[in-house]
Amino acid sequence: MVDEKKLFVNIHGHRQANNVQEWVLRSLMASQYPPDDIEYGHYSVGFHPYNVGKFDEQDTLNKVRLSTENPNVFAIGEIGLDKSIDVPMDVQKRIFEKQVDIAEFSDLPVILHVVRAFNEMIEFMKAHNPSVPMIIHGYNGNREMAADLVKAGFLISFGEAIAKDNTKVIEACKEVPLDHMFLETDEGEMDIREVYFTAAELKEVSLDQLRVQIVENVKNHMPKFAGIF
Ligand SMILES: [Zn+2]
């Protein structure tokens, strides 16, 4: 039995755990729901902006809705707004907002994909003030924006950028309070433990303190996680 306090929680990955101390929330595109191995993992399920226009809107939103009933689906995501792709912002916003409604209805946190749309996210937060945690994954913005996002009520997840000498993101990571922070691997090859080692250094805490804090954060913001320990 792994000590829950010593887990390396990976809040956003696209693979299975690769060491016994890792707990990973696997990100699944709604169009692929349900996966064959749903019983063996824990998932977030969402209609990603990349897939808008590629799959039927109603069908895909229905899959998101259906997924919330599965005990192994812990969050809605990744969903969000992306200005780097060729999908109209009003369509992205409509689909995003419908999924936040689903998250609120089912009391699940939201994992957010945000590309060049942080201001739109802050506006959304001000206008809608959702009742569920909103976690921005793979944060790659600067320190000032991170401070604004935390002030607006977002939680922020950092990935391999902090371990790859990305000065801008490193400064942002130093800015975000520990109780607002998560760590992840996303699609990268990096071991989650390496992300933790780097984050512990940046935050000037021990590795154990960091792990205990992040487990606490997940318990506080992800009710189904709290239920498995
Ligand atoms: Zn991802």
Residues whose N, C-alpha, C, O or C-beta is under 5 A from the ligand:
A	BS01	ZN	S27 D186
